[in-house]
Amino acid sequence: MIVITAPTGQIGHQTLTGLLDSGQPIRVIARDPARLSPQVRGRVEIVQGSHGDGDAVAEAFAGADSVLWLVPPNPQADNIEDYYLDLTRPACDAIKSQGVKRVVGVSSLGRAYGKPAGLLSPAFAVDELFESTGVNYRSLVMPFFMENLLGQIEAIKSQGMFLLANSADRPLATVATRDIAAAAADLLLDDSWSGQGSVPVIGPDALSPNGMADILSEVLERPVRFQQVSGEAYKTTMLRYGMTDGFAQGLVDMATAQNDGIYDAEQRTLQTAGPTGFRQWCQEVLKPALTA
């Protein structure tokens, strides 16, 4: 039995889609099962509930061989680390009580960074919490998600620009969520691995925001520019979108860590890059989203 959490999110949905024809029984935890497509609902077992509901998680994990654990971001969380850990503790209890064999988590590159890293730091704390249970654990560790740019579709469409608190000329390792989902599916189907460790999932491109803008301009066949903003200005913008102070500050601190090279050491040791390059992602994901 394979259990998928957050099955309607970007990574969870793509992982679930990749597993449907595997022949393995699949169970999902869904707060709102109606958000699953009718095709999915007819092919998986559904436990209705949230990550933080210990009873629902225990029910979902009963008899599970492998679990994909995803914590959906919550821009309304006041304390981001408390939010991540409070949702994960019931899972750790259920892992032990239900005898789950393997867990795949989604984290970030840079765990050895050793300094506060905003939204990345709670992911490292979740890794440590799972490891403390002794379960066989693989943490998928990633850099900058290409899908972050999907949140700026309207600005790209109406103003021909996107903005971040990242340095304009500082290269960022990047990854497409579909490559993360493919790596997760492979691990969930593989019953041969044991122990604990991390699996880097990094795309073939390291691009500065200015470099991303150049590729966007070529793919979209119109000028797109990058606007670097100060951390303070970026936080003010995020607050206007309704984020809490804690979550907005987490975004700023994450950008600071990225500017400081949090991904660099592990990126340099990468031997096999993920298949999806930034240009391909722009052509196949961002451009259709822009014109939808």
ABEGO torsion letter per residue (X at the ends): XBBBBGAABAAAAAAAAAAAAAGBBBBBBBABAAABBAAAAAABBBBBEBAABAAAAAAAABGBABBBBBBBBBAABABAAAAAAAAAAAAAAAAAAAGBABBBBBBBBGAAAGBBAEAAAAAAAAAAAAAAAGBBBBBBBBBBBAAAAAAAAAAAAAAGBBBBABBAABBBBBBBAAAAAAAAAAAAABAABBEBBBBBBBBABBBBAAAAAAAAAAAAGBBBBBBBBBAAAAAAAAAAAGBBAAAAAAAAAAAAAAAAGAAAAAAAABABBBABBAAAAAAAAAAAAAAX
